[in-house]
Amino acid sequence: MVRSAHILIACAAALLGLGVIMVHSAGSIVGGPDGAVVDTTFGPAGPWSMFATRTSLYAGVAIVVMLIASRLNVRQLFTARGLGSPLLIVLLAALALQGMTLVPGFGHEVNGAHRWLKFGPITFQPSELVKWVMVLGIAWWCARRSGVMHKFWAGAVPGLGLVALACLLIVDQDLGTAVLVGLVAVVLLIAGGMRLWVLWPVLVLGGVGIVGAIFAAPYRMQRLMIFRDPWVDPQGAGYHPIQSQLAFAEGGVGGSGLGHSVQKYYIPEDTTDFIFPVLTEELGLAGAALVIGLFLTILWIGLGIVRDSKDPFSRLVGLGVITTLGVQAAINLAVVTVVVPTKGIALPLVSNGGTGWIMTAGALGLLAAIDNATSMQEAESVSTDGSDSTDEEPAEPTLRLTG
């Protein structure tokens, strides 16, 4: 029987498959020895050679992690107590790793940003780990303190303090992820019982922090100013949005065909943050609709899983997963379609990124695990009810003889 978990995993695997294909297509180059034109969309050995690349390896690892996570008992993450709790250990480790990126000599620089740590040949982005572990951490806190979450100091403040620490460690190098982590955490805190009036000071402080981060980095301010008219600086801050719009225009309804994008040679970050315009140019409206449809299916299925779950911790974890995935995808699509100012944030499961793929797939695996647990509970309930009704024989009528 096909369950929600199966559909969820299939949609995630489909997005990863599209991601592998489009990363190879967008990463192709033209130009070879003696000026010869060489299209390296799928490698020198043809289309099948892309399955032997690091990108395909990351996608394979992500699928394996998702399948393993789908078999876990999410409830055990909540019931483990004390300093030995695996969840607490992972959360502290994630924050420590993120802090290391701010230490000179530890942070690995890519395109001027020190968001990564490098261990030998492996490059790792700690903010991806923090983003997903925070979902578990806030869900754990809300479920554990459900009786006092309506109180400011005993319920809301410790949770908000943890969120503030995580955002402060991320915001210097990655404003978009910091905003995403903060937004999802506040949603979970409200769902967990935090009073709505607390939201107002949180919004004020968060807004001040975002404005301060924008003014602290001149390039962020420049992107904001150029948003209204990118053609004011077509070779500078307006270059990204202009090239992205041209890719959508070139793609049209039918697309130019897989591997035949022209704008991929001009769009910066064509395999990461701006992969969706390249996909739309090559696959057209149908390709764009497929990607958006897969995301909407995951969100719809995830919402159903959250609704059906009876465990408060699992429901909060599921809500955090679908909120993180949905908001991140929405921000990326809004950026590349120039609905909002340019901001570097990846399209989940499609934009190139080993850490992002693996962590996102693992989170969706946990969502599938919640559905598996709910299905098992329902099956046990039906089995118990059935045994009660069939094992007991109808009572024999009795006669009361009175003198």
ABEGO torsion letter per residue (X at the ends): XBBAAAAAAAAAAAAAAAAAAAAAAAABBBEBBGGBBBBAAAEAAEAAAAAABAAAAAAAAAAAAAAAAAABBAAAAAABBEAABAAAAAAAAAAAAAAAAABBGABBBBGGBBABBBBEABBBBAAAAAAAAAAAAAAAAAAAAAAAAABAAAAAAAAAAAAAAAAAAAAAABAAAAAAAAAAAAAAAAAAGBBAAAAAAAAAAAAAAAAAAAAABAAAAAAAAAAABAAABAABAAAAAAAAAAAAAAAEAAEAEBGABAAAAABBGAABAAAAAAAAAAAEAAAAAAAAAAAAAAAAAAAAAAAABABAAAAAAAAAAAAAAAAAAAAAAAAAAGABBBBBBBBBGABBEAAAAAAAAAAAAAAAAAAAAAAAAAAAAAAAAAAAAAABBBBBBBBBBBX
